[in-house]
Amino acid sequence: MAPPFSRSEYDDRLNRTRSDMQAKGFDVLVVGDPANINWLTGYDAWSFYTPQIMVVGIDLDPTWIGREMDAGAASFTTYLPDEQVIAFPETYVQQKTVHPAQFMAQWMKSKGLNGKRVGYEADVYYLTPAAVEHLKNGLPDSQWSDCELLVNWQRLVKSPAEIVMLQQASEIAGLAMQTAYDGVRPGVRQNDLMADIIAAQIKGTPEFGGDQTALHPLVLAGESASTAHPMWTDTTFQKDQTIAFELGGCRKRYNAGLARTVHLGEPPKTLITTAKAVCEGMDEVLKAMKSGAQCNDVHAAWQAVLDQYGLEKKSRIGYSIGLGYSPDWGEHTISFRPDDKTVLPENSVVHIILGMWMDGWGMELSETIHVRANDAICLTQFPRDVHVIEV
């Protein structure tokens, strides 16, 4: 095994990160998000269940610090030499009297980082308040401040190699959705169909396999479709049920989302009308989206269609997507809503999800979209109409 990208690509990512660190006044960055650690070095392991960080300095090469039993993953997933892989011993694992972040702080102190201007990821799932407190206590003379998702924002523009990864993930997403279409029938248990869907996601294609998606696949059937993120059950699908599938594909931890809607039996008029509005809305979103467009203007194109139909959607309609680990595949940067005036850069990739969660039922339509200089294209080619299955 080896990192999925060239060393020159990782060097470019590091240079961009350091440039932004300097612009924001940071000497050191403490990275806790495993997606950001992966993006900077290629490190890939299910090791974020326990504290791990990547320390990046203006004058310090990226150094992974984590549990001893997980350090070996660096040898075959990253370019890091041994001296940039630091393992804390098992005596620090889930102990009452010591914490891994104390070990991390001592290592940072030994590298002369006490007294430096340190940026840390204050709003990520993986860097806990306890860990941050121990780090601060161990380097009391440093100036600590939130780096405000500095690395996440560097990830917004995708390289050509990343676009290829997302194209492959999108192909897998289409295979997963076709599996859902082929298997959903009255009397089939939700969990049995989901088992087939997940198998398709991981199997991938004959040319390339898939990974576990950062957002677990969702099935919204019947009444449970009136909310956004229900889990599947062992109940069976029923005749006259509207079912939304929010699936996706993942390749080398790069995620692509795809949502579609199925109806078992004769579709009600309300579903037909709502689906027509949502499909027209997606068309208008795609027309509005290109390099230089603002997120709020893209949202306005969608809202104009909803207004014509007298419909309402309170939540945002999309976000940037890419490299990610559970529990979320979004990059936590841009959002498509009325007050987000972020300008879309060329070669950003976004997930537009037009979910309509109604009283007692719901539907979804989504696309993973590559924003280009003069237009935007969907990375998965899959029919958008509600898929009606005669029963």
PEJO-V518696 format. One line per field, one symbol per residue. ss: DSSP state (a for helix, b for strand, c for the rest). psi: psi as a letter, one per 40 degrees, with the letter a starting at -180 (. if undefined). A space follows every 50 residues. Layout:
ss->???
psi->???
//
This chain:
ss->ccccccaaaaaaaaaaaaaaaaaacccbbbbccaaaaaaaaccccccccc ccbbbbbcccccbbbbbaaaccaaaaaccccaaabbbbcaaaccccccca aaaaaaaaaaccccccbbbbccccccccaaaaaaaaaaccccbbbbccca aaaacccccaaaaaaaaaaaaaaaaaaaaaaaacccccbaaaaaaaaaaa aaaccccccccccccccbbbbaaaaacccccccccbcccccbbbbbbbbb bccbbbbbbbbbbbccccaaaaaaaaaaaaaaaaaaaacccccbaaaaaa aaaaaaaaaccccccccbbbbcbccccccbbbbbbcccccccbcccccbb bbbccbbccccbbccbbbbbbccccbbbccccccccbbbcc
psi->iiieiidddddddddddddddddefhdihhhdhdddddddeehhigeeei hiihhhidehihhhhaideedddddeeiehideehhhiideehfideiid ddddddddddefeheihhhigefidehiddddddddddgeeihhiheffd ddddedhiidddddddddddddddddddddddehihehiddddddddddd dddbiddiiiihidhiiihghbdeeeidfiiiaeiiiiifhhhhhgaaih hfehihihhiiihhahhidddddddddddddddddddehiheiidddddd ddddddddefihhdiieiiiibhiiieieiefciihidehehhhihfihi hhhghhhageiiiihiihhhhadeaiihehhhidihhhhh.
//
